[in-house]
Amino acid sequence: MSDKSFMVVQYSKKFIRDPLFLFGIVGVLIFTLYYSLEDKYQATISLSSEVRIQLAEEYKAITGLKASPDVIEQLEQDFISDEILFRDAINSGMHLVDPATRSSLIEKMRFRISAMIPEPTEAEVVNHYAQNMQRYYTETLLSFEHVYFSELPTNSENLASKLQSGELLNGDRFVHGKQFSDISEGMVRGIFGNEFLTALGPLEPSHWKGPIASNHGTHYVQLKSKKPPRPIPFSVARNIIANDLMQIRISKAVEVKIEALAAQYEVNIEP
C-alpha cells in the first residue's frame, strides 16, 4: 500500500470515529425513515358498530320507519362522506378563518364548560334573590290615551289645547289602538321608540301633551297613571333568579378556563 493510500485510510477511520459524523449519519437515517413512513401513512376513518346502530335508530326516530338495507348503506356512506369533509375542513384550517365555524366552536366550548356546573340549590337561589333584590323589580307601568297622525297636521300647535278642552279628535288609525293600560316602559319603547318614552316622563296625569314624535309619526298624549316599580315576589321570579345565578357561575367558569389556557399563548395586541 502506498503512503498516500495509507494516509487516506487512516484519515477515513478517524473521520468515522468522530461523534459529529455519527450524529449526522443517524440524523439522515431518522429523516429518511420518517418521510418513508409518512408517505405510507394513511388516516383511518372508523365506522363502529355502535355508530351504525345509532344511525339506524336516528333514522327511525325521524321518519318513523325501520331503515332498509339500502337506506342503511346510504346512511353509512353519508356518515363517511361527512367525516371526510369534516377532516378536510380541519386540515385546511377552516375553523381558524371561517367566522361561522369559529363562532360555533367557541359556543360549543362554552357549553362544555357550563355542562359541568351543577344547578343551584333552592337555598342558593333564595340567597341570591335576597342579596340582589334591587335587580328584581317590575318596570314602571304607564296608562295613557293618544291621538295619532301619520303626518304632522297643519294646526298642530292648537290640537293639545282642543283636546284638553274636551274636543274630540279622531286622528289616523293606529294599529296598536288608542288606549294603553298598565303597559311597561319596555313595551312602550318597543312600540313607539325611546324618544316617545322619554317625552312621557315629565307628563302630568290628565293633561294632553303634543305633538310627540314616535317611530310611527306624531302623537298627542294624555297620561292616565304611572305606577312605580315594585318588587317581584320570589315565587314569580324564581326561575329568572335561578337562571341569572347560573349565568354568573358560567361566566366565572369560562373566565377561569380562559385564564388557565392563556398561559399557553403569547398575546400581542397591535397599537
Secondary structure, DSSP 8 states (H G I E B T S, - for coil): --HHHHHHHHHHHHHHH-HHHHHHHHHHHHHHHHHHHHHH--------HHHHHHHHHHHHHHHSS---HHHHHHHHHHHHHHHHHHHHHHHTTHHHH-HHHHHHHHHHHHHHHHTTS----HHHHHHHHHHTGGGSB---EEEEEEEEESS--TTHHHHHHHHHTT-----B--TT-SEEEEEEHHHHHHHH-HHHHHHHTT--TT-EEEEEE-SSSEEEEEEEEEE---B--HHHHHHHHHHHHHHHHHHHHHHHHHHHHHTTS------
